[in-house]
Structure formats: C-alpha cells, structure tokens
Amino acid sequence: MCNMVVGGTEKLLAQMRRGAIEYCVLALLQSEDHYGFEITRQLSEADGLVTSEGTVYPLLTRLRNDGLVDTYWQESNEGPPRRYYRITTNGKRALKLFIDQWARFRDSVDDILSRGK
Amino acid sequence: MDEHTRSDQIIEDYLGDLRDALRTVNPRSTKEFVAEIEQHISEGRTTFEPGDEVGLRNLLERIGSPTALANELKENEPPRTVSAMDRATPWLIIFGGFAFGFGWLVGLYGLWSSKTWRIWDKLLGTFIWPGGLFGTFYFYLFIPSTGGTACSGLRGAGQTAPTLICSHGITTLPHGLQFLIGFVVVAAPIFVSVRLSSVLSRGYADPWNSHSIRVVRSGRSTSTSVRVGWIVIGLMVLIFAIFALTLH
C-alpha cells in the first residue's frame, strides 16, 4: 500500500517535471535559438530537472507539434548540420501565461507546505 | 580492435538496443527520435577524445537507458483518437461489396483518406480483392466461364451422336489445386481485413501519408495519398461497371 502511494507520488513528480521542462525550454529559446544538444545540456545542468538528457527530445517534438516552437537546419563547422529550435509567437504567449501563473502557484504551494512543518 | 572502432561498436550496440526498445512505439515518432539521439551522440563525442571509452559511456549514461527513453517517448505520444470511419473501414472492405459494391467503395475511400494505414496496407485492401468477399463470390461466378473448357464425349446406347459433357475454368484443374485456389481466394480478403483491424488497434500512423508528401494549397493540406486514393476509387468504379455489364 505504502509502495503504491510512493509510486503515485513519483509518477506525479515525473509529470510535474515534464510539464515544467516544456516551459523551461521555451524560456531558453526566448533569448536565442538553440540546437538540441545545447538545450539538453543546459537543462541537465539544473539540479533535479532532467533525469536523462535523451528524454528532452520527445518534449521538443511535442512542442513542435503543438506549434510552440519551430525548427530549421543550419550547417555546423564541427560536424553534420544541426537542427535549431526557435520559439514561435504562440510559444511566447504560452510562456508568458505560464510565468504569470507559475509565480502564484509556487508561492501558494510553498505557503501551504510551510504550514505543515 | 582499436579504440576508435570500439567506440563505434558501443554506439551501434546502444542504438540497436534503443531501436529494440522502441518497437512498441509509433514508428513515425521513433525514426526521428533515433536520428535526434544519433545527432546528440555525435555532438557529445566532440567534447572528448575519439578513443575515450569512459567519456563515451558517461555520455550514453547521461542520455539515458534505451528502456527509459522508450517509456518517455510513449508518455509523450499524443492521445490517439480513432474515427468512426477508421473503425468501419476494415468491415466495409470485407463486407461492403454486398451492398451493391457501394459499401466497399465507401470503405476504399476510408482506407485511402486515413493516416492510420501505410501505403502497402492500402494497396492490399484495394486489390485483394476488389469488392472484398463479394469479389470472391464474383470470382467464382466469373472465372469458370472465362477459363479453359474440357469436354468429353459419351455415346449412349442407341445414340448416333455422342453427348458432350463439358467442365469450365478451374473445374478442369486437379481437386487439390482447386481447393488451394478456393482457400486462397476466400482467405486472402479475410486476412487483409484482419490485418487492417490489427494496424488500427496498434494505432501506427502512416509515415508516407503525413511526412513530406503533403501539398499545401490555399490553406488546405491535401495528401498525395488521398489523391491517389481518388484515382484508385475511380478505376475501381470503372472496373465494377465493366464487370456488371459483362454479367448481363
């Protein structure tokens, strides 16, 4: 029973992480375009955000399918051409909405959790 | 084995394991995903010496185990919706012919306009057999009168002219072969229909249909597959009309 509850929490955390990473990617792309390797490296440097670098690619595909980013290919001096990701107008709109809501959500959750200490 | 070749082998093994783990995932997603991971490995390899096996193993570990990546890809697949037309298509393909051929033609439209089936499934559904099971019955009606004819003459008692007993078409073939042909002719459209249903339940989309072969015209996207489908349907209507005329 206890294991089931812990398993459920882990699943929830994985979903929250997955949801949050999408907006982290959009935030990274807001300042400049990046290729996949750069994005995954920057995300994996943040503590606890990405469990494995490869898992970022399905998220990038979903962002592209949802029209929040688009891609283009660019030649590279260090190897094969790279696929660059660029935030779209819809992506910027979605990011702004998330940032507004996220601050309120985070503060409210922190407040409630601190009462339980 | 030199160090560089050993690194290549480690990567090949990893990508092989990844492809195996991705077998149960929609192939449309996996092809692109594996290409992304290959690209990631290429980029990652530039950060250490070509023969650095430890560096390579660390890189692959950071990318994640093939099983974990396959699970992540599954989690990110968009929820699949199966249209009523898709659900009806395998049934229309097999039985629709009995509705004066019209039901089969509707099924044919469903088959070619859908992204669920690959081009080979569409061709199978179209040509084995035109009309589905109705086509099978038609085959039995039509073939005996077009195949070879074998006759033997019997002269009965008191008869001046022999009585000719003739058999037509496949009835001139040995019994075993007749049975085999009969079995194949009946089983083939059933097999095709079951296959279409199986692909539908697996839910694999059609990469041929939804990737680059898409023509955008005045705001609407028209798949080449749909246009080919219309041509095939047109041809089938024509063939049906000719067959109907020959029956009369």
HADDOCK unambig.tbl for C-alpha pairs under 7 A between the chains (distance, minus, plus):
assign (segid A and resid 37 and name CA) (segid B and resid 40 and name CA) 5.61 0.50 0.50
assign (segid A and resid 37 and name CA) (segid B and resid 43 and name CA) 6.81 0.50 0.50
assign (segid A and resid 52 and name CA) (segid B and resid 62 and name CA) 5.39 0.50 0.50
assign (segid A and resid 52 and name CA) (segid B and resid 63 and name CA) 5.15 0.50 0.50
assign (segid A and resid 52 and name CA) (segid B and resid 64 and name CA) 4.88 0.50 0.50
assign (segid A and resid 53 and name CA) (segid B and resid 62 and name CA) 5.79 0.50 0.50
assign (segid A and resid 53 and name CA) (segid B and resid 63 and name CA) 4.41 0.50 0.50
assign (segid A and resid 53 and name CA) (segid B and resid 64 and name CA) 6.58 0.50 0.50
assign (segid A and resid 54 and name CA) (segid B and resid 37 and name CA) 6.71 0.50 0.50
assign (segid A and resid 54 and name CA) (segid B and resid 63 and name CA) 4.42 0.50 0.50
assign (segid A and resid 54 and name CA) (segid B and resid 64 and name CA) 5.93 0.50 0.50
assign (segid A and resid 54 and name CA) (segid B and resid 69 and name CA) 6.43 0.50 0.50
assign (segid A and resid 55 and name CA) (segid B and resid 69 and name CA) 5.75 0.50 0.50
assign (segid A and resid 55 and name CA) (segid B and resid 72 and name CA) 6.05 0.50 0.50
assign (segid A and resid 57 and name CA) (segid B and resid 33 and name CA) 6.95 0.50 0.50
assign (segid A and resid 58 and name CA) (segid B and resid 73 and name CA) 5.56 0.50 0.50
assign (segid A and resid 58 and name CA) (segid B and resid 76 and name CA) 6.27 0.50 0.50
assign (segid A and resid 59 and name CA) (segid B and resid 76 and name CA) 6.90 0.50 0.50
assign (segid A and resid 62 and name CA) (segid B and resid 76 and name CA) 7.00 0.50 0.50
